[in-house]
């Protein structure tokens, strides 16, 4: 099973856990490109995304990775986005 591990602030962790937040955004920079994008420029595939906040974790269904500009997005819950973003689309929160 291929797992993408990400940490979050409490606010975002709680919203994802409640099923209210369905996307996570990362700035399109070399660090995230290396972690999330194949050499051919296509987003990598993961089975699940494991989010952590302190000692608590949740597993969420991974849907896909997309690329966007902040002007094209309607961020959930008042997020402030960088100009170019990598969007990680999420599905259902899984039981552990």
N, C-alpha and C positions, 0 to 999 in steps of 0.2 A: 504494500500500500504506500503510495507516494503522498506525503503530508507536507503542506506548507505551514511552517510555524511563524506566527506573527504575534507581537505584543501590542497591547492597546492601552489607552487611558481608560479609567473606570467608566466614564460616561458612555464611550463607544462600546465597551465590552458589555455593559448592561443592555444597551439598545439592541445589539446583535443577539444576545442571549434571549431577549424577549421576542425576537423575530421581527422587530420593527425596522432594523437597518439591513439593507440587502446589498450594499456595495461598500468596499473599502478602497480608499484612494492612496496612491503613493506617487511622489514626485518622479517624473520621468528623468532619472539621473543614472549614471553608470552603475551605481550600487544595485538599484532595483532592476535595471536592465539585465544585469548578470544573474540575478536571482529568479526573475520572472519571464525572461524572453529567451527563446532559442537563438542560435547563431544565424538562422535564416530570417529572423525578425518576427517570428510567430510566437504568441504567448504560450508558455509551457502549460502542460496539463497536470493537475493534481487530483487525487481522490477526495481529499478533505483539506480544509483549512483549520488548523488548531490555533485558537486564540488563547493568549494567556494574559492574566492580570494578577500580579503577585503570585500566589500559590494556586489560584483557581484557573482551570482551563475548560474550554468548550470546543467541541468539534462541529464544524458547519460544512454542509455540502458545497463543494466547489462547482461553479457553473462554467466560468470562462474568464479570460483576461482580455480586456479591450484597451484601446489607446484613444485619448481624447484631449481636447483643449477645454479649459474651464468655461469658455463661452458656450460650449455645446451641452454642458451638463446642468442639471438641476440638483445640486447636492442636498442630501437629506439632512435635516436637523441643523441647518445653519452652518455647515462646515465651510471653512475658508480654504480654497484650493489654489495650488500653484498654477502657472499658465499651462503647462503640459503635464498630463497625468496618465498613470497606468491605473486602470480600473479593475478591481477584482470583484466579480459578480458572485454573489452568494445564494445558496438555496436554503433548505431547511436546516434547523439546528438539530443535530443528531444526539441521541441518547448515548451516554457512556457507561 
